Amino acid sequence: MDGNGKTHFGKLSSDTSLNNWPFVLFTWGMQHEKRRMPSEKQIWPYFPLGIFLFPGEEHPLRIFEPRYQQLINDVRSSGKPFVIPYVSREEIQPYGCEVELDEVVGEHPEGRMVINVRSREVVEILSYEKRLGDRLYAGGRVAPVRINGKETGPGLQSLIGELLLLDPSFLSCCGGGLNGVSRLDLLKALNLSSEDKHSYVRSLSVQQEEAFLNSRLRFLMMIRRQEQQLDNDYGLN
């Protein structure tokens, strides 16, 4: 970190304080260069949280700290998005999501509020500034990251077909049918944890992505079979 409170990232950069959290951020350099999309050198407001959202997903947030009340009020005035760097085990991780303010659900006269945000895209965290000028909140530069939106291949489609026999509602979030299911549709249907979503984005190859989705589908199939067996056993009593 330099004297202006800016952290510059190489292969590994660290700072012992980020919102009073230990802070370690890894960047993956050329390994992910092929997945980065062109972006302007713009500084984005940061709201580090332990949530990770894929494009189109929504999440409610409770806003009570003064710095984040200021951030949300700035966003309301400008209409611009902000970035949620993903935090896991009290460390900021390499990726996060760019979100837009969808709705202010409720607001207290003292400034506390409940909002709903919608994810626009996944981003890689490139830099971190503890304070953005005279603002109370952090920020930095990011690069948009492509999520593989291609249709699922024969291997994954076969597993999805087996799972649909066990759970016909599995693809209800994306139309319910097997034809034309994209990898992003599948990711949403799997209802992954934030940690799993981040692990998927960190996959360095299509083969790793395929293995990740394969393992999650097989695990879910095992759970559904166990549920069916329990139902059958209960029916025999």
C-alpha positions in Angstrom: 0.0 0.0 0.0 1.4 3.4 -0.9 1.1 6.7 1.1 -2.3 7.5 -0.5 -4.0 4.4 0.8 -3.9 2.6 -2.5 -3.0 -1.1 -2.8 -1.4 -2.1 -6.1 -1.7 -5.8 -7.0 0.8 -8.1 -8.6 0.7 -11.8 -8.1 0.0 -11.3 -4.4 -0.7 -8.1 -2.5 -1.8 -7.8 1.2 -3.0 -5.2 3.6 -3.7 -5.9 7.3 -6.8 -3.8 7.4 -9.9 -3.7 5.3 -13.0 -2.6 7.2 -11.0 -4.1 10.2 -10.7 -7.4 8.4 -7.4 -9.1 7.6 -7.0 -8.6 3.8 -5.4 -10.9 1.3 -6.1 -10.7 -2.4 -4.7 -12.9 -5.1 -4.8 -12.0 -8.7 -4.3 -14.6 -11.3 -2.5 -12.6 -14.0 -2.3 -14.2 -17.5 -4.1 -17.3 -16.4 -7.4 -15.4 -16.6 -6.5 -12.9 -19.3 -8.5 -14.8 -21.9 -11.6 -14.4 -19.7 -11.4 -10.7 -19.1 -13.5 -8.4 -21.2 -12.4 -4.9 -22.3 -13.2 -2.3 -19.6 -12.7 1.3 -19.0 -10.2 2.4 -16.3 -13.0 3.4 -14.0 -13.0 3.4 -10.2 -16.0 1.6 -8.7 -17.4 2.0 -5.1 -16.8 -1.2 -3.1 -19.1 -2.9 -0.6 -17.2 -6.0 0.5 -19.6 -8.8 1.6 -19.8 -12.6 2.0 -22.2 -13.0 -0.9 -21.5 -13.8 -4.6 -24.1 -13.3 -7.2 -24.3 -14.5 -10.8 -25.8 -12.1 -13.4 -29.5 -11.6 -12.9 -29.5 -12.8 -9.3 -30.9 -10.6 -6.6 -30.2 -10.2 -2.9 -31.5 -8.0 0.0 -29.0 -6.0 2.0 -29.4 -4.2 5.4 -27.5 -0.9 5.4 -26.6 0.5 8.8 -22.9 1.6 8.8 -22.5 5.3 7.9 -20.0 4.6 5.1 -22.4 2.3 3.3 -25.3 4.6 3.9 -23.2 7.2 2.1 -22.4 4.7 -0.7 -26.0 3.8 -1.3 -27.1 7.5 -1.2 -24.4 8.2 -3.8 -25.6 5.4 -5.9 -29.2 6.6 -5.6 -28.2 10.0 -6.8 -26.0 8.9 -9.7 -27.9 5.8 -10.8 -24.5 4.0 -11.2 -23.8 0.5 -10.1 -21.3 -0.5 -7.4 -19.1 -3.6 -6.8 -19.4 -6.3 -4.1 -16.0 -7.9 -3.6 -16.5 -11.4 -2.3 -15.3 -12.0 1.3 -14.6 -15.5 2.5 -12.8 -16.4 5.8 -12.4 -12.7 6.5 -10.4 -12.2 3.3 -11.3 -10.4 0.1 -11.2 -12.9 -2.8 -10.1 -12.3 -6.4 -13.6 -11.9 -7.7 -16.9 -10.2 -7.0 -20.0 -8.9 -8.7 -21.1 -5.6 -10.1 -24.6 -4.8 -8.9 -27.3 -2.2 -9.3 -29.7 -0.8 -6.8 -33.0 -2.4 -7.6 -35.2 -1.1 -4.8 -35.1 0.6 -1.5 -37.5 -1.6 0.5 -37.5 0.4 3.7 -35.7 3.4 5.2 -35.4 4.7 8.7 -35.1 8.5 9.4 -31.6 7.9 11.0 -30.4 6.6 7.6 -30.6 2.8 8.1 -32.3 1.1 5.2 -33.1 -2.3 3.6 -32.4 -2.5 -0.1 -32.5 -5.0 -2.9 -29.7 -5.3 -5.4 -29.4 -7.2 -8.7 -26.2 -8.5 -10.2 -25.1 -7.3 -13.6 -21.9 -9.2 -14.1 -19.0 -10.9 -12.4 -15.8 -8.9 -12.1 -12.2 -9.5 -11.2 -10.9 -7.2 -8.4 -7.8 -5.4 -9.8 -7.1 -2.7 -7.2 -8.2 -1.4 -3.8 -8.3 2.0 -2.3 -9.3 2.3 1.4 -11.1 5.6 0.8 -12.3 7.1 -2.5 -11.4 10.7 -2.2 -13.5 12.4 0.4 -15.9 9.4 0.6 -16.1 7.1 3.6 -16.2 3.9 1.6 -13.5 1.9 -0.4 -13.3 1.4 -4.1 -11.0 0.4 -6.9 -10.7 -0.9 -10.5 -12.3 -4.1 -11.8 -12.4 -6.1 -15.0 -15.6 -7.8 -16.2 -15.2 -11.6 -16.4 -17.0 -13.7 -19.0 -19.2 -16.5 -17.5 -19.4 -19.4 -20.0 -23.0 -19.1 -21.2 -22.8 -21.8 -23.9 -25.3 -24.6 -23.9 -24.5 -27.7 -21.8 -22.9 -30.5 -23.7 -24.1 -34.1 -24.1 -22.5 -35.3 -20.9 -24.0 -32.7 -18.7 -27.4 -33.0 -20.5 -27.5 -36.7 -19.7 -27.0 -36.0 -16.0 -29.6 -33.2 -16.1 -32.0 -35.6 -17.7 -31.5 -38.2 -14.9 -31.9 -35.5 -12.3 -35.2 -34.3 -13.9 -36.6 -37.8 -13.4 -35.9 -37.5 -9.7 -36.8 -33.8 -9.4 -39.0 -32.5 -12.3 -38.9 -28.9 -10.9 -35.1 -28.7 -11.0 -35.0 -26.4 -14.1 -38.0 -24.3 -13.1 -35.9 -21.2 -12.8 -35.0 -21.3 -16.5 -38.2 -22.6 -18.2 -38.2 -26.2 -17.0 -37.1 -27.8 -20.2 -33.8 -29.6 -21.0 -33.4 -28.1 -24.5 -31.2 -25.0 -24.7 -30.1 -25.1 -21.1 -27.0 -23.0 -20.8 -24.2 -23.4 -18.2 -25.4 -20.2 -16.5 -29.0 -21.6 -16.3 -27.5 -24.7 -14.7 -25.5 -22.7 -12.2 -28.6 -20.9 -11.1 -30.7 -24.1 -10.9 -28.0 -25.8 -8.7 -28.7 -23.1 -6.1 -25.0 -22.9 -5.2 -23.5 -21.3 -2.1 -21.5 -18.1 -2.6 -18.3 -20.1 -1.9 -19.2 -22.6 -4.7 -20.0 -19.8 -7.1 -16.7 -18.2 -6.5 -14.9 -21.6 -6.9 -16.6 -22.0 -10.2 -15.5 -18.6 -11.4 -11.9 -19.4 -10.4 -11.9 -22.5 -12.6 -9.0 -22.0 -15.1 -10.4 -24.2 -17.9 -13.5 -25.5 -19.6 -12.5 -29.0 -18.3 -12.5 -27.7 -14.7 -15.8 -26.0 -15.2 -17.2 -29.3 -16.6 -15.8 -31.3 -13.7 -17.3 -28.8 -11.2 -20.8 -29.0 -12.7 -20.6 -32.8 -13.0 -19.7 -33.2 -9.4 -22.5 -30.9 -8.2 -25.1 -32.6 -10.4 -24.1 -36.1 -9.1 -24.2 -34.8 -5.5 -27.7 -33.4 -6.0 -28.8 -36.7 -7.6 -27.5 -38.6 -4.6 -29.5 -36.3 -2.2 -32.7 -36.7 -4.3 -32.4 -40.5 -4.3 -31.9 -40.5 -0.5 -35.0 -38.4 -0.1 -37.0 -40.8 -2.3 -35.8 -43.8 -0.3 -36.8 -42.1 2.9 -40.3 -41.4 1.5 -40.6 -45.0 0.4 -39.4 -46.3 3.8 -41.9 -44.0 5.5 -44.7 -45.2 3.3 -44.1 -48.8 4.3 -44.6 -48.1 8.0 
